[in-house]
Amino acid sequence: MAIDLACEELLSLTDATKALPPIDGKRPCSSTIWRWCRRGVRGVRLEYVRLGHRVCTTREALGRFAQRLAEADDQPVENLKTRSTKPRSAKQRERDVARASKELECAGI
């Protein structure tokens, strides 16, 4: 669902941090809110609008984001987007490229 500018209360990203309850005594910073908009969390992105050079979200969008994250917890783990915690070394990459090249050669490609 997209943000409805006529019905929803716009918040700057800084104000959005203040609209969220503190967890362990801390609120997320505005760069975290921006990361939720651009990259998302486990495949779920926070809805936002850009008005000129300002980026805004809404209280309602924050609620939908939290709801979709909770629903994502119910999905099997293999459906979640995961990221390797450690990048491959140059040697690992070379080994992977050699293995892929050999497979392609065996397949006649």
Sequence and secondary structure as in RCSB ss.txt:
>XXXX:A:sequence
MAIDLACEELLSLTDATKALPPIDGKRPCSSTIWRWCRRGVRGVRLEYVRLGHRVCTTREALGRFAQRLAEADDQ
PVENLKTRSTKPRSAKQRERDVARASKELECAGI
>XXXX:A:secstr
    TTTS EEEHHHHHHHS  BTTB   HHHHHHHHHT BTTB    EEETTEEEEEHHHHHHHHHHHHHHHTS
 GGGS    SS   HHHHHHHHHHHHHHHHHHT 
